[in-house]
Structure formats: structure tokens, C-alpha cells
Amino acid sequence: MKKSCLAILAVFLAFAGAAQAQTEKSGDELGPVAEWVLKAGLDKTLEQAVSLRVGLDDEMAVRHKGFRTTSDDMRHAFAIAPKGNVIFISYVDADNNGYIWRTTRAGVLLMTLKRDGTAMKVVPNSQAAAKFEDEKKYFLSKIPVVAKKN
């Protein structure tokens, strides 16, 4: 079972890498957010469970920017690897229920993880694509005016 899961993940990552290379030529929608987080974000280590679930190393150093909305107690986070080629956006509640997306600077959705407390599973991107679009808009709206001019 483990081997078949790893094989499926390897195939998925190969297709995702090809899709990422092709789509990044077409735009840089999240580029301003990525640059802002690289400059003003905090150093953090990506949670091991997330890294492993998407086929990366046990731990990955990232720059991170996060916000909590008081109206619904949701946590919004944007994390980017220092080289800028791996981006994660998450939207989870206080009980760690929500979504984590792997995306590109072009804003192309590569992978969706659904988080239920401590459990996490890969789900079809279509399951939370509308919420992903909302989160992209959320972070684009958070960029300080000074960062938008640079």
C-alpha cells in the first residue's frame, strides 16, 4: 500500500512540475505577495506533516506571513521557500480544520490538502478551488502600498 501511494504521489508531482513550468511562463499573479513575504516574513520551518504529504523533505525552511481574522477566528498563512519555487497558502480555523494549497507564483493551484485537526489528506483541487481563489485575493489585498510600488 505504501509503495502504491508513493508511486501515485511521484506521478502527481511529475505532472505538477510540468504544469508549474508551463504555467509560470504565463504570469506572476502571486509574485508581489511572494516578494513581500520573502522581504518581510518570518523564518519558519514548514510543518513536517505538510512537507511529507506533498512529497518534499522532512522539513523545509520557509519565509512566512500569517494573519488571524477575529470575526471568524480563521488563520490565513502564506509560506514560500527562500528560492521562491515552492509556495503554500493555508486557511484553517483554531481547531486546525481547513485547507492548505501548494501553488506557483503564477497562482496556479498544484495540490490541495484538506486538514481535519491532526489528519491531513490530498483532495481534488476542485474541492476547494473557489476558496483558494478567495485566499489569493485575500493576500493580494494585504500587500502594503509600499510593497506594491516596488
C-alpha positions in Angstrom: 0.0 0.0 0.0 2.8 2.4 0.9 4.6 1.7 -2.4 1.4 2.4 -4.4 0.8 5.6 -2.5 4.4 6.7 -3.2 4.1 5.8 -6.8 0.9 7.8 -7.2 2.4 10.8 -5.4 5.5 10.6 -7.6 3.4 10.6 -10.8 1.3 13.5 -9.4 4.5 15.5 -8.6 5.9 14.9 -12.1 2.7 16.2 -13.7 2.5 19.1 -11.2 6.2 20.0 -12.0 5.4 20.1 -15.7 2.3 22.1 -15.2 4.2 24.5 -13.0 6.9 25.1 -15.6 4.4 25.6 -18.3 2.1 28.0 -16.4 4.8 30.1 -14.8 5.6 31.4 -18.2 2.1 32.9 -18.5 2.1 35.2 -15.4 3.2 36.1 -12.0 -0.1 36.7 -10.1 1.3 35.9 -6.7 4.7 37.4 -7.4 4.1 40.6 -5.5 2.9 38.6 -2.4 5.9 36.2 -2.7 8.3 39.1 -2.8 6.7 40.9 0.1 6.8 37.7 2.2 10.4 37.0 1.3 11.3 40.5 2.4 9.0 41.0 5.4 8.1 37.5 6.5 9.4 35.4 9.4 11.7 32.4 9.1 9.8 29.2 9.9 10.1 25.5 9.3 7.2 24.1 7.3 5.3 21.5 9.4 6.7 18.1 8.7 3.3 16.6 8.1 2.7 19.1 5.3 6.1 18.6 3.7 5.8 14.8 3.7 2.2 14.9 2.4 3.3 16.9 -0.7 6.5 14.8 -1.3 9.1 17.2 0.0 11.8 16.8 2.5 11.0 16.1 6.2 11.4 19.8 7.0 11.6 22.8 4.7 12.7 26.3 5.7 10.3 28.9 4.5 9.5 32.6 5.0 6.0 33.0 6.4 3.4 35.7 6.8 0.2 34.9 8.7 -3.0 36.7 9.8 -5.9 35.8 12.1 -9.3 37.2 11.4 -11.2 38.0 14.6 -14.7 37.8 13.1 -14.4 34.0 12.4 -11.1 33.1 14.1 -9.6 31.8 10.8 -5.9 31.7 10.2 -4.5 32.8 6.8 -0.9 31.9 6.1 1.4 32.3 3.1 4.7 30.5 3.1 7.4 30.5 0.5 10.7 28.6 0.2 13.7 31.0 0.1 14.4 30.2 -3.6 10.8 31.2 -4.3 9.8 28.0 -6.2 7.5 26.4 -3.5 4.5 28.3 -2.2 1.9 27.3 0.3 -1.3 29.1 1.2 -3.4 27.9 4.1 -6.8 28.7 5.6 -7.5 26.9 8.8 -9.6 27.5 11.9 -8.5 27.4 15.6 -9.0 23.6 15.6 -6.8 23.1 12.5 -9.7 22.4 10.1 -9.3 23.8 6.7 -7.2 23.7 3.6 -3.6 24.0 2.6 -2.7 24.7 -1.1 0.5 24.3 -3.0 0.7 26.8 -5.8 3.0 28.6 -8.1 4.0 32.3 -8.4 1.6 32.4 -11.3 -1.2 31.4 -8.9 -1.8 28.0 -10.5 -3.2 25.5 -8.0 -0.9 22.4 -7.9 -2.2 20.5 -4.9 -4.9 20.7 -2.2 -4.7 19.3 1.3 -7.7 19.1 3.5 -6.9 19.3 7.2 -9.2 17.9 9.8 -7.5 18.6 13.2 -4.3 16.5 13.0 -5.3 14.4 10.0 -4.4 15.6 6.5 -5.2 14.2 3.1 -4.8 15.1 -0.6 -8.1 16.0 -2.2 -9.1 17.0 -5.7 -8.2 20.7 -6.4 -11.8 21.3 -7.4 -13.0 20.6 -3.9 -11.7 23.9 -2.6 -10.8 25.9 -5.8 -13.2 28.7 -5.0 -11.8 29.1 -1.5 -8.3 29.1 -3.0 -9.2 32.0 -5.3 -10.6 33.8 -2.2 -7.3 33.3 -0.4 -5.2 34.6 -3.3 -7.4 37.7 -3.3 -7.0 38.0 0.5 -3.2 38.0 0.3 -3.1 40.3 -2.7 -5.2 42.8 -0.6 -2.7 42.5 2.3 0.3 43.8 0.5 1.4 47.2 1.9 1.1 50.0 -0.6 4.9 50.5 -0.5 5.5 46.8 -1.5 3.0 47.1 -4.4 5.1 50.0 -5.9 8.4 48.1 -5.9 
